[in-house]
Amino acid sequence: MTAITIERSVALQIYGALWFANASHWGGHQKIEEAIDLIQSVLEQPEQKPRREWRGLTKEERFAVVKWAVRQDGHFGRTVAIGIEEALKEKNA
């Protein structure tokens, strides 16, 4: 079975329509109640934030980090790694 992904606002509309249909017309229809329960369980979960696309450093940005690291203390490799990590954090914040 394939999972179906729908937006939260659409899920709320479907939930409301199923609840209304079940309460008004069919009262106690098992399949509708199962659908209501399923959608309700999804809506009770915390809303997921959309993931942003990861942006790496450009060649120029990497070069700037290396240039900065050369001017720092004698721990070149560690300094470059810290510089790249900081640049990526800033770019992807």
Secondary structure as UniProt FT lines:
FT   HELIX           8..21
FT   HELIX           22..26
FT   HELIX           30..43
FT   HELIX           59..71
FT   HELIX           76..91
//
